[in-house]
Amino acid sequence: MSLAPRSPGLLRSEGRNAVLGAAGLLAVVVVAEVLPRSGAVDARFIPPFSDIATVLIGQLGEGAFWVALGQTLTGWIVGLAIAMAGGIAVGGFLGTVPFARNYTASTIEFLRPIPSVALIPLVVLLFGSRPPAALVLVVYAAFFQILIQVIYGLADVDPVVRDTGRAYRFSRFTMGTKVLWPTALPYIVTGFRLAAWVALIIEITAELVIGVPGLGRTIGIAQASGAVPETYALVIVVGLIGVAVNQCTSQLQRRILSWHPSTRKDL
């Protein structure tokens, strides 16, 4: 389904926000260049932005950088996909079977607050610094983001609509696709956006702390060896990945929920 044309007022607002955002970014770059050059901050610890940019451009020409980037993105995507599939399946079951939801509520509430980083000693014992260690942490953290949203989404189904479907003797398939799914979909998309952020953070953290191959481990090696500009350059890359994830998930939300009032009012 294509998106409706945006109003001129919205386009002007987005253009103004883009200009302000670019101006703010330029100001940060100027400050990051001037302060070390002027001696206001120690250039050994915060080098000028031009030095960082030069190193970053050099990194783009190295094969090792692209290998590390691919390892990070692969771990993130695989972990997020597994968490999405598991969260939707388990959440769909618990959300439609009240007995199962009530029976597992205390277990979910016990496990959900446990941070993934607390499991690092366990996954290191089981997998060492291999990719499965990061995968377990990513799946664990992202799974509950999806699970809770699916359960909440199914609980938000209007009882009148549900009873109407039963009165008309809708099949399970029709009930799921015409009643349950449209109500739960906005919650699922929200869970996906949250899970995407959490999965990326945990993937980088696992690489940095455990030494799983990827950008995080490369940052750790650069920091340990005193390569300060390279460290900052790689941190910028991670930040750019985060921005890209935010933009992609935002656009995906617009397309999937183009029919929903929360999205249509912004068009």
Buried (B, 14 or more C-beta within 10 A) or exposed (E): EEEEEEEEEEEEEEEEEEEEEEEEEEEEBEEBBEBBBEEEBEBEEBBBBBBBBBBBEEBEEEEEBEEBBEBBBBBBBBBBEBBBEBBBEBBBBBBBEEEEBEEBEEEBEEEEEEEBBEBBEEBBEEBEBBBEBBBBBBBBBBBBBBBBBBBBBBBEBEEEBBEEBEEEEBEEEEBBEEBBBBBBBBBBBBBBBBBBBBBBBBBBBBBBBBBBBBBBBBBBBBBEEEBBBBBBBBBBBBEEBBEEBBEEBEEBBBEBBBEBEEBEEEE
